[in-house]
Amino acid sequence: MWITLYFSLYLSFNYISADSILRSGICQLQGHFNLNGMYQDGDVILGGLFHVHFFTVFPDLSFRMKPERPYCEKFNMEGFQHAQTMAFAIDEINKNPNLLPNITLGYHLYDNCVMLGMAFRAAMSLASGTEESFSNLNCTGPPPVVGIVGDASSTPSIAISSVLGLFRVPIVSHYATCSCLSNRKKYPSFFRTIPSDAFQVRAMVQILRHFGWTWVGLLYSDDDYGINAAQSFQQEMQLSGYCVAFSEILPNDHNPRDIQHITGVIEASTARVVVVFALSSYLIPLMDEVVLHNMTGRQWIASEAWATSLEYHTPRFLPFLGGTLGIAIRRGEIQGLRDYLLRLHPSNDPRNNMLRIFWENIFECSFETRGKQTDGEQVKKCTGQEDLTTTDTPYSDVLGLRASYNVYKAVYALAHALHDLMQCQEGRGPFSRNRCADIINLKPWQLVHYLQKVNFTTGFGDHVSFDENGDALAIYDVLNWQPSSDGSIRVQAIGVVNEGATTGMVLTLDEDALYWNFETKKPPRSVCSESCSPGTRRATRKGQPVCCFDCLPCGDGDISNTTDAIECIVCPDDFWSNPDNNQCVPKEVEFLSYEEPLGISLTTASLLGTCVCALVMVIFALHRNTPIVRANNSELSFLLLVSLKLCFLCVLLFIGQPKLWTCQLRHAVFGISFVLCVSSILVKTMVVIAVFKSSRPEGKGAMKWFGAVQQRCTVLVLTVLQVVICAVWLSTASPTPHKNNQYVHSKIVFECAIGSVAGFSMLLAYIGLLAAVSFLLAFLARNLPDNFNEAKFITFSMIIFCAVWIAFVPAYVSSPGKYAVAVEIFAILASSFGLLVAIFAPKCYIILLHPERNTKNSIMGRETQNK
């Protein structure tokens, strides 16, 4: 609205001026603004806008008469130092024979009173000039000012640059930081010697990250500087995963109710850290309220706009603002500035009325004493001869030059741009037709071209140049407010933060030099929720910021090895989470080993069965000529014992870590051994039936067709069929070692994959077929008349064998991991022991305990009786 109003006034003045030209051919100045300023003549004039007063007082508007002119109050010594620094820099340049030789710079400086209206009035006065009349209608000659240093605030800079940018008047601000001013399309002639808020915000977030402050409060002024900085800060916080606990606007009018509301919000919040983007003038009422409420235990983070303000450095604020961390523009040194400042004297020139105002404020006197009183006492008269060296104010303090140093760099940037412009050689210039600019008829846009390319180093050693957006190099000092010996606050630089194209944001802090205004003398904790330790993950609470969360443990097989992990990481296939869920460890490899109790038990049983078979073989060998051994072909008995021994021994292939050769042999040896065993039993059963038939007249030739050779051939043929099955299976889909993660996710079950289900099924089916036939034949021959009818025991052994393997199938399928192998081993051992005991125990019983029954007559006793 202000911009529209003043732009309308500006156009109105142009219209009036145009009308006057038509009548008289001379432009007449229609009026004067009531502005405080300083002036020095020169060949080329530079303008300046500074905060020399804190407040502007506007008169009441009755709309019945011409309003009185606004005036400024509360003199700002720092702001006046900035203005004098510009005057010093111009004086130094004029004395330098190597910079702008034969050119004398002048200046025209105005006080903007920290108010947009006053700043805009001053800028228009600089751009249009203050001469009473103007008759040069061809607009030749240099403009009233070739460039402007200022404004110090972002809002006036935006307004002024929006208008003067249309005419490409170069503006170099020393303190306007709004990131919006980096927009080259909107502000084509705006430059600054201070980094933008975009960098300042990133620097602040870097400090928050360094100390782990993820839950902070935010206060900002109700102007372009505060609003844009707050928006950038909130965006940067969101990108970093941090949260703003509260966000409040500092009112322009210092309304007590608004200030009390903000104080209540700060007190009620759990955030211990408060970030403030505002000028000092916005913050003074709030700090007064903080002192009134005795609000301690807060860590304040100051933006560059108030990090070095001296208003808060009194003992009154130390308990509340001590330990404040601030971002400040780079400190510099200017040789000779203090002497220049102390040589100042007032002037009677009305264009230099700012000097008289300064003199009256610093010495508390008045050049006009008629009737002027303060607190009922007559104000002393100023003589103009007072000694500035006797004063101790921020005006003469040059130990920590920051804003003043930026003013100094801004003036030199304009001077170097003018110098480069004058060094142009005709015919080799940068403008159309290779022309150079003419200093006598200089156009502002021509100076902008050279200002963009400025590149020099100050006497302090700092490099000055501008990027494509007119921004300065990004570097800040980190400040800490510490108690001084007199109980006040002193500002101590404790670090630097800068940003490079390749290094990114780099924060360097001297933490040993930090002062913390807390009982623990350590940084405070400012988090909504405590960090989640490794092994847990963050779960955001519904309806709350992301910084407010619960810590949930990672599930089995998942880990988090960092603090505040958002998600748990799934361990690779061969790894599993440790008990703390913070590390993936190799999964336990499980297989039936010889070292564990189950493996030892099964191995023992296997060897026991083997030994028993060997013992039975020894017994049979010693009594090989007895009738009970010779009955039913003793050769088959020995072959059966050998096959049973192989059945017991094949168990050992199932125990231990699976290897390719063990996986291939275990089922093949198992299948062949059992076929050899069952086929021997089948042939023995057939022999029993053949012997019985041969004892009858109608079957006397039975044994002739089923003699020893036929028995051996039968066993061989039946066994060879199983060998063929195994050979086909191993050659097409051989069993291989396999790490199985499906049974138990926390373990790797090392097993033998059977390769082909059809091959394994055929192997078992063939054994089952032979067993079924043996059982059927033995069952049919169980009642044959013989005192020692072996068919009964074969029947019983086949019942055990079939029962074991029928039960094996569901037990094997439902058993996980190594227990499936144990079930298979148990089935092998159980069926082998069943056959061994059922078939050979009765014979051994007779041989060892009742040898009198080991005769042919005893064995054939029943047959004799029948005869």
TAPE-V7580 format. One record per backbone hydrogen bond with DSSP energy under -1.0 kcal/mol. CO is the residue of the C=O (numbers start at 1). NH is the residue of the N-H. If there is no record, write none. Layout:
BEGIN
co->CO nh->NH
co->CO nh->NH
END
This chain:
BEGIN
co->1 nh->5
co->2 nh->6
co->3 nh->7
co->4 nh->8
co->5 nh->9
co->6 nh->10
co->7 nh->11
co->8 nh->12
co->9 nh->13
co->10 nh->14
co->11 nh->15
co->12 nh->16
co->13 nh->17
co->14 nh->18
co->15 nh->19
co->16 nh->20
co->17 nh->21
co->18 nh->22
co->19 nh->23
co->20 nh->24
co->21 nh->25
co->27 nh->134
co->33 nh->35
co->36 nh->111
co->37 nh->354
co->38 nh->109
co->40 nh->107
co->44 nh->106
co->45 nh->146
co->46 nh->108
co->47 nh->149
co->48 nh->110
co->50 nh->52
co->50 nh->112
co->52 nh->76
co->55 nh->73
co->57 nh->71
co->71 nh->57
co->73 nh->55
co->74 nh->54
co->76 nh->80
co->77 nh->81
co->78 nh->82
co->79 nh->83
co->80 nh->84
co->81 nh->85
co->82 nh->86
co->83 nh->87
co->84 nh->88
co->85 nh->89
co->86 nh->90
co->87 nh->91
co->88 nh->92
co->89 nh->93
co->90 nh->94
co->91 nh->95
co->93 nh->96
co->96 nh->99
co->100 nh->103
co->104 nh->43
co->104 nh->44
co->106 nh->46
co->107 nh->40
co->108 nh->48
co->109 nh->38
co->110 nh->50
co->112 nh->115
co->115 nh->119
co->116 nh->120
co->117 nh->121
co->118 nh->122
co->119 nh->123
co->120 nh->124
co->121 nh->125
co->122 nh->126
co->123 nh->127
co->124 nh->128
co->125 nh->129
co->132 nh->29
co->134 nh->27
co->135 nh->137
co->136 nh->139
co->147 nh->47
co->148 nh->172
co->149 nh->49
co->153 nh->157
co->154 nh->158
co->155 nh->159
co->156 nh->160
co->157 nh->161
co->158 nh->162
co->159 nh->163
co->160 nh->164
co->161 nh->165
co->163 nh->166
co->164 nh->167
co->164 nh->169
co->170 nh->148
co->171 nh->191
co->172 nh->150
co->173 nh->193
co->177 nh->197
co->178 nh->181
co->179 nh->182
co->180 nh->183
co->183 nh->187
co->187 nh->190
co->189 nh->171
co->191 nh->173
co->196 nh->200
co->197 nh->201
co->198 nh->202
co->199 nh->203
co->200 nh->204
co->201 nh->205
co->202 nh->206
co->203 nh->207
co->204 nh->208
co->205 nh->209
co->206 nh->210
co->207 nh->211
co->208 nh->213
co->212 nh->214
co->214 nh->243
co->216 nh->245
co->217 nh->275
co->218 nh->248
co->219 nh->277
co->220 nh->250
co->221 nh->223
co->223 nh->227
co->224 nh->228
co->225 nh->229
co->226 nh->230
co->227 nh->231
co->228 nh->232
co->229 nh->233
co->230 nh->234
co->231 nh->235
co->232 nh->236
co->233 nh->237
co->234 nh->238
co->235 nh->239
co->236 nh->240
co->237 nh->242
co->238 nh->241
co->243 nh->216
co->246 nh->218
co->248 nh->220
co->250 nh->222
co->255 nh->259
co->256 nh->260
co->257 nh->261
co->258 nh->262
co->259 nh->263
co->260 nh->264
co->261 nh->265
co->262 nh->266
co->263 nh->267
co->264 nh->268
co->265 nh->269
co->272 nh->299
co->273 nh->217
co->274 nh->301
co->275 nh->219
co->276 nh->303
co->277 nh->221
co->279 nh->283
co->280 nh->284
co->283 nh->287
co->284 nh->288
co->285 nh->289
co->286 nh->290
co->287 nh->291
co->288 nh->292
co->289 nh->293
co->290 nh->295
co->294 nh->296
co->299 nh->274
co->300 nh->325
co->301 nh->276
co->302 nh->327
co->303 nh->306
co->303 nh->307
co->310 nh->313
co->313 nh->489
co->314 nh->317
co->317 nh->320
co->317 nh->321
co->318 nh->322
co->321 nh->324
co->324 nh->481
co->325 nh->302
co->326 nh->479
co->328 nh->477
co->334 nh->337
co->336 nh->340
co->337 nh->341
co->338 nh->342
co->341 nh->344
co->349 nh->352
co->350 nh->353
co->352 nh->355
co->353 nh->357
co->354 nh->358
co->355 nh->359
co->356 nh->360
co->357 nh->361
co->358 nh->362
co->359 nh->363
co->360 nh->365
co->366 nh->382
co->369 nh->372
co->372 nh->379
co->374 nh->377
co->377 nh->374
co->380 nh->366
co->387 nh->390
co->388 nh->391
co->393 nh->396
co->401 nh->332
co->402 nh->406
co->403 nh->407
co->404 nh->408
co->405 nh->409
co->406 nh->410
co->407 nh->411
co->408 nh->412
co->409 nh->413
co->410 nh->414
co->411 nh->415
co->412 nh->416
co->413 nh->417
co->414 nh->418
co->415 nh->419
co->416 nh->420
co->417 nh->421
co->418 nh->422
co->419 nh->423
co->421 nh->424
co->425 nh->428
co->431 nh->434
co->432 nh->435
co->434 nh->427
co->434 nh->429
co->435 nh->431
co->443 nh->446
co->443 nh->447
co->444 nh->448
co->445 nh->449
co->446 nh->450
co->447 nh->451
co->448 nh->452
co->451 nh->454
co->456 nh->464
co->458 nh->461
co->462 nh->458
co->464 nh->456
co->467 nh->470
co->470 nh->192
co->471 nh->467
co->474 nh->499
co->476 nh->497
co->477 nh->328
co->478 nh->494
co->479 nh->326
co->480 nh->492
co->481 nh->323
co->482 nh->490
co->484 nh->487
co->488 nh->484
co->490 nh->482
co->492 nh->480
co->494 nh->510
co->495 nh->478
co->496 nh->508
co->497 nh->476
co->498 nh->506
co->500 nh->504
co->504 nh->500
co->506 nh->498
co->508 nh->496
co->510 nh->513
co->511 nh->514
co->516 nh->518
co->518 nh->521
co->526 nh->215
co->532 nh->564
co->533 nh->536
co->535 nh->554
co->537 nh->552
co->539 nh->550
co->541 nh->544
co->545 nh->548
co->548 nh->541
co->550 nh->539
co->552 nh->537
co->555 nh->558
co->557 nh->571
co->559 nh->569
co->560 nh->535
co->565 nh->538
co->569 nh->559
co->572 nh->575
co->574 nh->587
co->576 nh->585
co->578 nh->581
co->581 nh->560
co->583 nh->578
co->585 nh->576
co->588 nh->748
co->590 nh->750
co->592 nh->656
co->596 nh->600
co->597 nh->601
co->598 nh->602
co->599 nh->603
co->600 nh->604
co->601 nh->605
co->602 nh->606
co->603 nh->607
co->604 nh->608
co->605 nh->609
co->606 nh->610
co->607 nh->611
co->608 nh->612
co->609 nh->613
co->610 nh->614
co->611 nh->615
co->612 nh->616
co->613 nh->617
co->614 nh->618
co->615 nh->619
co->616 nh->620
co->617 nh->621
co->618 nh->622
co->619 nh->623
co->621 nh->624
co->623 nh->626
co->626 nh->630
co->627 nh->631
co->630 nh->633
co->633 nh->637
co->634 nh->638
co->635 nh->639
co->636 nh->640
co->637 nh->641
co->638 nh->642
co->639 nh->643
co->640 nh->644
co->641 nh->645
co->642 nh->646
co->643 nh->647
co->644 nh->648
co->645 nh->649
co->646 nh->650
co->649 nh->652
co->650 nh->653
co->651 nh->654
co->659 nh->663
co->660 nh->664
co->661 nh->665
co->662 nh->666
co->665 nh->669
co->666 nh->670
co->667 nh->671
co->668 nh->672
co->669 nh->673
co->670 nh->674
co->671 nh->675
co->672 nh->676
co->673 nh->677
co->674 nh->678
co->675 nh->679
co->676 nh->680
co->677 nh->681
co->678 nh->682
co->679 nh->683
co->680 nh->684
co->681 nh->685
co->682 nh->686
co->683 nh->687
co->684 nh->688
co->685 nh->689
co->686 nh->690
co->687 nh->691
co->688 nh->692
co->689 nh->693
co->690 nh->694
co->693 nh->696
co->696 nh->699
co->697 nh->700
co->699 nh->702
co->707 nh->711
co->708 nh->712
co->709 nh->713
co->710 nh->714
co->711 nh->715
co->712 nh->716
co->713 nh->717
co->714 nh->718
co->715 nh->719
co->716 nh->720
co->717 nh->721
co->718 nh->722
co->719 nh->723
co->720 nh->724
co->721 nh->725
co->722 nh->726
co->723 nh->727
co->724 nh->728
co->725 nh->729
co->726 nh->730
co->727 nh->731
co->728 nh->732
co->729 nh->733
co->736 nh->753
co->738 nh->751
co->740 nh->749
co->744 nh->747
co->748 nh->590
co->749 nh->740
co->751 nh->738
co->753 nh->736
co->754 nh->756
co->756 nh->760
co->757 nh->761
co->758 nh->762
co->759 nh->763
co->760 nh->764
co->761 nh->765
co->762 nh->766
co->763 nh->767
co->764 nh->768
co->765 nh->769
co->766 nh->770
co->767 nh->771
co->768 nh->772
co->769 nh->773
co->770 nh->774
co->771 nh->775
co->772 nh->776
co->773 nh->777
co->774 nh->778
co->775 nh->779
co->776 nh->780
co->777 nh->781
co->781 nh->784
co->784 nh->786
co->789 nh->792
co->790 nh->794
co->791 nh->795
co->792 nh->796
co->793 nh->797
co->794 nh->798
co->795 nh->799
co->796 nh->800
co->797 nh->801
co->798 nh->802
co->799 nh->803
co->800 nh->804
co->801 nh->805
co->802 nh->806
co->803 nh->807
co->804 nh->808
co->805 nh->809
co->807 nh->811
co->808 nh->812
co->809 nh->813
co->810 nh->814
co->816 nh->819
co->817 nh->820
co->818 nh->822
co->819 nh->823
co->820 nh->824
co->821 nh->825
co->822 nh->826
co->823 nh->827
co->824 nh->828
co->825 nh->829
co->826 nh->830
co->827 nh->831
co->828 nh->832
co->829 nh->833
co->830 nh->834
co->831 nh->835
co->832 nh->836
co->833 nh->837
co->834 nh->838
co->835 nh->839
co->836 nh->840
co->837 nh->841
co->840 nh->844
co->841 nh->845
co->842 nh->846
co->843 nh->847
co->844 nh->848
co->845 nh->849
co->845 nh->850
co->850 nh->853
co->851 nh->854
co->853 nh->855
co->855 nh->859
co->856 nh->860
co->859 nh->787
co->860 nh->864
co->861 nh->865
co->862 nh->866
co->863 nh->867
END
